[in-house]
Amino acid sequence: MFVVRSQQRSASSGASARIRGFTLLEVLVAVAIFVIVGVLALTGYNELSKQSERIEVSATRIRAVQSAMTHFNQDFATLEPRPVRQPMGEGLFQALRAVNSGDDEIVELTRSGWSNPAGAPRPTLQRVAYRLQDKKLRRDYWVSLDHTTTDDPVSVVLLDRVKSVKLRFMASNHTWQDQWPPLGYSAPDIMSVRPMAIEITLELEDWGKLIRLVEVPG
């Protein structure tokens, strides 16, 4: 009987040792490993989030630049030889007028192809102007071609961080002009004359210079 009880006590002691679980040192090691893994995972997540943000900012910038160039291309490619009345009514503005004088206004023109899905009572021709203000490239347009001083344009910011916008115009003799109509031009068609092509140079703070050449049909 004594031997049996001794064996029972020994078995009970072994089972108790097995049930005892982790020691304090083992718990501390496990917690340390968990913390390290958590820090690594959090660091990786933060870096991935920053990369995603940078990619999204870059993609948004690319879309904005592409949109600005697309507007330039569409407007110049549909240039119409239609002058408009000056707001005060004392004369006409040329179908295309542009002077690289460093002022806010860059160019003003008449374009065709203004879509009218709602069937509003307005022409398909549109008067458009581009201007640079506070490093923002703006596109303005008027609902009526021959607008007055009380007709405010609809203004949309196409692009920011723009240092400068320069235009050059190819005349019929294949020479490049810095303004339009060309300096000294006095032919009868001065109000409606159009260039053969237009070179657009955008200088951006982050991308440097971008150049686009647009052919003017007709």
Buried (B, 14 or more C-beta within 10 A) or exposed (E): EEEEEEEEEEEEEEEEEEEEEEEEEEEEEEEEEEEEEEEEEEEEEEEEEEEEEEEEEEEEBEEBBEBBBEBBBEBBBBBBBBBBBBBEEEEEBBBBBBBBEEEEBBBBBBBBEBEEEEEEEEBEBBBBBBBBEEEEBBBBBBBEBBBEEEEEBEEEEBBEEBEBBBBBBBBEEEEEBBBBBBEEEEEEEEBBBBBBBBBBEBBBEEEEEEEBEBEBEE
